[in-house]
Amino acid sequence: MIQERLKGTGVALVTPFTKDLAVDYNGLKKLLDFVLDGGVDYLVINGTTAESVTTTAEEKKQILQTIKQHVNGRVPLVYGLGGNNTQELLNSFATTDLNGIDAILSVSPYYNKPSQQGIYQHYVAVAEASPVPVILYNVPGRTGSNVTAETTIKLAAHPNIIGIKEASGNLEQCMAIAKHKPADFMLISGDDVLTLPMISIGAVGVISVLANAFPEKFSNMIRLGLNYDFAKASQLLYDFIDINPLMYEEGNPVGVKALLERFGVCEPAVRMPLVEASAGLRDRLYKLI
């Protein structure tokens, strides 16, 4: 069952760029080796952290193909496929090669702020059209609307919807989902530093930004949490508390790409409207590591 393979640490991969802002496919392979050697459990492709809004359709195809070939089945793959035009999203299933993809991660419709019924109908349509299982993604800070616990539980009844990446930051909402969800429906943290509290109430892991830069340490923390060794896991968590907000201070993935440059993995380049980390942010990041 795919739910068993998507427990633990999923890393929301960045897209490395060259200094002239072309996709750096050699850097991408280097990043893949870095996170896989660090022991992450699965990879999430073409999410927000991948700067998916500023990569072209052709680049997305090539990035996906490069990752499939390089990973060669070593870990499960989840592909980000969402949008706020439901029909356009449904059409995209005909043009996206999902062979070798274990599930899609589909963000709740953003900007147009649909009602709960609208969100529900959108996801049912996506689940009916998708040839692979669907993971919901609730991130109100980006979308402008919240997928409530009640809506999540309704959607969890659909046979092709297998989980939710919950990034609302609302632990009471997460507890309501954990209490009422079907046993095989996955609650996945979308907030790195809230993952241990979420595991304590029933989450099965995380889709992480920090795991790009700290794959081994972050994965170890999650494994300890899933083994209910919260004392040891918390000691690792405390090392991330100060660095986590710096990941987002100037936009994601600006912070984590600055760290990846420091670790010799890839360039810090991001595409506009994002810009590279300021000197001040770099200084604070480098002091913390």
C-alpha positions in Angstrom: 0.0 0.0 0.0 1.4 3.4 -1.0 0.6 4.9 2.4 3.2 2.7 4.0 5.9 4.0 1.5 5.1 7.7 2.1 5.8 7.7 5.9 8.7 9.7 7.3 10.5 12.5 5.6 9.6 13.7 2.2 11.8 16.5 0.9 10.2 19.3 -1.1 13.0 19.6 -3.6 14.4 23.0 -4.8 15.1 23.5 -8.5 18.8 24.4 -8.9 19.5 27.2 -11.4 22.8 28.3 -13.0 24.0 31.8 -12.5 22.2 32.8 -15.7 19.0 31.2 -14.3 18.8 28.2 -16.6 17.8 25.0 -14.9 21.0 23.3 -13.6 20.4 19.7 -14.3 23.9 18.7 -12.9 23.1 20.6 -9.8 19.7 18.8 -9.6 21.5 15.4 -9.7 23.9 16.6 -7.0 21.0 17.6 -4.9 19.3 14.2 -5.4 22.4 12.4 -4.3 22.8 14.7 -1.3 19.3 14.1 0.1 19.2 10.4 -0.8 22.5 9.8 0.9 21.1 11.7 3.9 18.3 9.1 4.1 15.1 10.9 3.2 12.2 8.6 2.6 10.7 10.1 -0.5 10.9 13.1 -2.9 8.4 15.8 -3.7 8.8 17.3 -7.1 7.4 20.6 -8.6 6.1 22.0 -5.4 6.3 25.6 -4.2 9.8 25.1 -3.0 10.7 24.1 -6.5 9.7 27.5 -7.8 7.1 25.8 -9.9 5.3 29.0 -10.8 8.4 30.3 -12.7 9.5 27.1 -14.5 8.1 26.5 -18.0 6.1 23.5 -19.0 9.0 22.1 -21.0 11.4 22.6 -18.0 8.9 20.8 -15.8 9.0 17.8 -18.2 12.7 17.7 -18.3 13.1 18.1 -14.5 10.7 15.3 -13.9 12.5 13.0 -16.5 15.9 13.8 -15.0 14.7 13.0 -11.5 13.0 9.7 -12.6 16.1 8.6 -14.4 18.6 9.5 -11.6 16.5 8.2 -8.8 15.8 5.0 -10.7 13.1 3.7 -8.3 15.2 4.1 -5.1 12.5 6.0 -3.3 8.9 7.0 -4.0 8.1 10.1 -6.0 5.3 12.6 -5.4 4.6 15.2 -8.1 3.1 18.6 -7.4 0.1 19.2 -9.6 -2.4 21.8 -8.5 -4.1 25.1 -9.5 -7.0 27.5 -9.2 -8.5 26.7 -12.6 -10.1 23.3 -12.1 -10.7 22.5 -15.7 -7.2 23.5 -16.8 -5.8 21.3 -14.0 -8.0 18.3 -15.2 -6.7 18.9 -18.7 -3.1 18.7 -17.4 -3.4 15.0 -16.6 -3.4 14.3 -20.4 0.0 16.2 -20.8 1.8 15.1 -17.7 3.8 11.9 -17.7 2.9 10.3 -14.3 4.5 7.0 -15.0 6.7 6.1 -12.1 4.9 8.7 -9.9 3.4 7.3 -6.7 1.0 10.2 -5.9 0.3 13.8 -6.7 0.3 16.6 -4.2 -2.4 19.0 -5.1 -2.6 22.5 -3.5 -6.0 23.9 -2.6 -7.2 26.5 -5.1 -5.4 29.8 -4.4 -6.3 33.4 -4.8 -10.0 33.0 -5.9 -10.9 31.8 -2.3 -13.6 29.3 -3.0 -16.2 28.1 -0.4 -15.7 24.8 1.3 -18.2 23.3 -1.1 -16.1 24.7 -4.0 -12.9 23.2 -2.5 -14.7 19.9 -2.0 -16.0 19.7 -5.6 -12.6 20.8 -7.0 -10.8 17.9 -5.2 -13.4 15.3 -6.1 -12.9 16.3 -9.7 -9.2 16.0 -9.4 -9.4 12.7 -7.6 -11.7 11.3 -10.3 -9.3 12.4 -13.1 -6.0 11.5 -11.5 -4.4 8.2 -12.6 -2.5 8.1 -9.3 -3.5 8.8 -5.7 -4.0 12.3 -4.5 -2.6 14.1 -1.4 -4.4 17.2 -0.5 -2.4 20.3 0.4 -3.7 22.9 2.8 -1.6 26.0 3.1 -3.9 29.0 4.0 -0.9 31.4 4.2 -0.4 31.0 0.5 -3.9 30.2 -0.9 -6.0 32.7 1.1 -8.4 30.0 2.2 -8.5 27.1 4.7 -9.5 23.6 4.0 -11.4 22.8 7.2 -11.1 19.6 9.1 -14.7 18.8 8.2 -14.0 19.2 4.4 -10.8 17.1 4.8 -12.7 14.3 6.5 -15.4 14.4 3.7 -12.7 14.2 1.1 -10.9 11.4 3.0 -13.8 9.1 2.1 -12.8 9.2 -1.6 -10.9 6.1 -2.5 -8.3 8.0 -4.6 -7.5 10.6 -1.9 -5.0 9.2 0.5 -3.8 12.0 2.7 -3.3 15.7 3.4 -0.2 17.9 3.8 -1.4 20.2 6.6 0.3 23.5 6.7 -2.3 25.6 8.5 -0.3 25.8 11.7 -3.5 25.1 13.5 -2.9 22.1 15.8 -6.6 21.9 16.9 -7.6 21.5 13.3 -4.9 18.8 12.9 -6.2 17.0 16.0 -9.8 17.1 14.6 -8.5 15.5 11.4 -6.5 12.9 13.3 -9.5 12.0 15.5 -12.0 11.6 12.6 -10.0 10.4 9.6 -10.0 6.9 8.3 -7.2 4.7 9.6 -5.3 4.6 6.3 -5.7 8.4 5.6 -2.3 10.1 6.1 -1.9 13.3 8.1 1.4 14.8 6.9 3.0 17.9 8.4 3.6 20.8 6.1 5.4 22.8 8.8 8.9 21.5 9.7 9.0 22.6 13.3 5.5 21.5 14.1 6.1 18.0 12.8 6.9 16.4 16.2 3.8 17.8 17.9 1.8 16.6 14.9 3.4 13.1 15.0 2.3 12.9 18.7 -1.3 13.2 17.6 -1.2 10.9 14.7 0.8 12.4 11.8 2.9 10.0 9.7 5.7 12.4 8.8 6.5 15.6 6.9 7.0 17.2 3.5 10.0 19.3 4.4 12.0 22.3 3.2 14.8 22.0 5.7 15.5 18.4 4.6 17.0 19.9 1.4 19.9 21.2 3.5 19.9 18.9 6.5 18.6 15.5 5.1 20.3 13.2 7.6 19.7 15.2 10.8 16.1 16.0 9.9 15.3 12.5 8.8 16.8 11.1 12.0 14.6 13.5 14.0 11.4 12.3 12.2 12.4 8.6 12.7 12.9 9.2 16.4 9.5 10.9 16.6 7.8 8.0 14.7 9.4 5.6 17.2 7.9 7.8 20.1 11.3 8.8 21.3 10.3 12.4 21.7 13.0 13.3 24.2 15.8 12.6 21.7 13.8 13.9 18.8 13.2 17.2 20.6 16.9 17.8 21.1 17.3 17.7 17.3 14.3 19.8 16.8 15.7 22.6 19.0 18.6 22.9 16.7 16.2 23.9 13.9 14.0 26.3 15.8 16.2 29.4 15.2 17.0 28.6 11.6 13.5 27.7 10.4 12.0 31.2 10.2 15.1 32.4 8.2 14.1 29.9 5.5 11.0 32.1 4.7 12.1 35.6 5.7 12.9 36.6 2.2 10.7 34.0 0.4 11.0 30.3 -0.1 13.4 28.8 -1.3 15.7 31.8 -0.9 16.9 30.8 2.5 17.4 27.1 1.9 19.2 27.8 -1.4 21.7 30.0 0.4 22.4 27.1 2.7 22.8 24.7 -0.2 25.3 27.0 -1.7 27.2 27.0 1.5 27.2 23.2 1.5 28.5 23.1 -2.0 25.4 21.5 -3.5 24.1 24.2 -5.9 24.0 27.9 -6.7 21.8 30.2 -4.6 20.1 31.6 -7.8 16.3 32.1 -7.8 14.0 33.5 -10.5 12.2 36.8 -10.2 10.2 38.0 -8.5 12.3 36.2 -5.9 15.9 37.5 -5.4 18.9 35.9 -3.8 19.4 36.1 0.0 20.6 39.4 1.3 24.0 39.7 2.9 22.3 40.2 6.2 20.3 37.0 5.9 23.3 35.0 4.7 25.3 36.2 7.7 22.7 35.1 10.2 22.2 31.7 8.5 25.9 31.0 8.4 26.4 31.9 12.0 23.6 29.5 13.0 25.2 26.6 11.1 
